Amino acid sequence: MSKTPRRRPLRRGAAFAFGLLVLGLLAILVDAWPGMGKGAAGARAQRMAASAQWSGAGFENPQPLWNDILGSVTTFGRASAVMVPESPIPVEAHDGSRFALPPATGLRVTWLGHSTMLVEIDGHRFLTDPIFDGRASPVTWAGPARWYAPPVPLQGLPPLDAVVLSHDHYDHLQMETVLALADRVPLWVVPLGVGAHLEYWGIPSDRIVELDWWEATQIGDLTLTCTPARHASGRHLLDQNATLWAGWSFGGPQHRVFFSGDTGLFPALRDIGERLGPFDLTMIEVGAYNAAWPDWHIGPEQAVKAHQMLRGKAFLPVHWGLWNLAAHGWTEPVERALVAAESAGVAIAVPRPGQSIEPEALPPVERWWPALPWRSASEDPIVSTAMGERLSD
């Protein structure tokens, strides 16, 4: 007797389940599609191809990124038990009314979490890598969720001269925030190729300035310079390194500030300091590091080294305290940064989210985070590759 009749219900069930899976995946893709942005074309793509950083297939770092794939997998077997906060973070929430008064020293920075800062410098105001929505993801229902609401609501922000973006990863460029700021921001200053995402989301092309490394734009009497960084880009599997990543120098008539974006340690940090420094304040990422990929993110100790290479005066650790994108404890980046800064004799500021600082009048460090276990630099060293002799000269 043939067994075919008994197999048909199983086949139909499997086909039905497969169809549901395909429909589910399509629904997810449709939901995520706008947030993934859009690739460059036409004159924008031609300008990117003319960049010294363009390889033909994408942008490249002068010092390639080293990855230990096996080490990346095994890392999560020894992940910290305190990767996320167990109690609410003490945020300094306010309505933004303080911004009605200019900074007494001419330079004030308000840390809003991760890499979002309001920079007030010599009469100008800039917002870096703004994230005011919920997740570092192309969708609103999945991906890393922020630990607290924005300390200052969007409507509490003062008038801005520009938004400055370092690269297009989801924890630095968020479609929902771009849409919310679209009518309020006169200028978006971004690395090569990132403007394609902004235009796709409705930002007019005449309000977008795209720069290559070492190129600059003038905003009043302030020079905003796109500086090299050692990182990567991409919002989905097929657009890896299709846009440029960068740091930024804000050079006003009285003050200078540096924002690292995401970066590993690299020799040209010294060149940035020599050409554009010294800096009254460096805002350098310290979180989301791993010894298996030490060139992607600089780590706390190397951030202090970068601060010195840049000829910085005061140091503000950023890229931590909003979500944890690595396996270390959530307070570990700031603990290690404090130890490294003290050892090097570097002035450091560690504001609460929402707190404003003036580098010329730094407040004493207040340990507003809980005392939790963390690994020291000797236990888990982060050492970027391909530094050569420039690290010690």
Buried (B, 14 or more C-beta within 10 A) or exposed (E): EEEEEEEEEEEEEEEEEEEEEEEEEEEBEEBBEBBBBBBBEEEBBEBBEEBEBBEEEBBBBEBEBBBBEEEBEEBEEEEBEBBEBEEEBBBBBBEBEBBEEEBEEBBBBBBBBBBBBBBBBBBBBBBBBBBBBBBBBBBBEEBBBBBBEBBBEBEBBBEBBBBBBBBBBBBBBBBBBBBBBBEEBEBBBBBBBBBBBBBBBEBEEEBBBBBBBBBBBEBEEBBBBBBBBBBBBBBBEEBBBBBBBBBBBBBBEEBBBBBBBBBBBBBBBBBBBEEBBEBBBBBBBBBBBBBBBBBBBBBBBBBBBBBBBBBBBBBBBBBBBBBBBBBBBBBBBBBBBBBBBEEBEBBBBBBBBBBBBBBBEBEEBEEBBEEBEBBEBEEBEBBBBBBEEBBEE
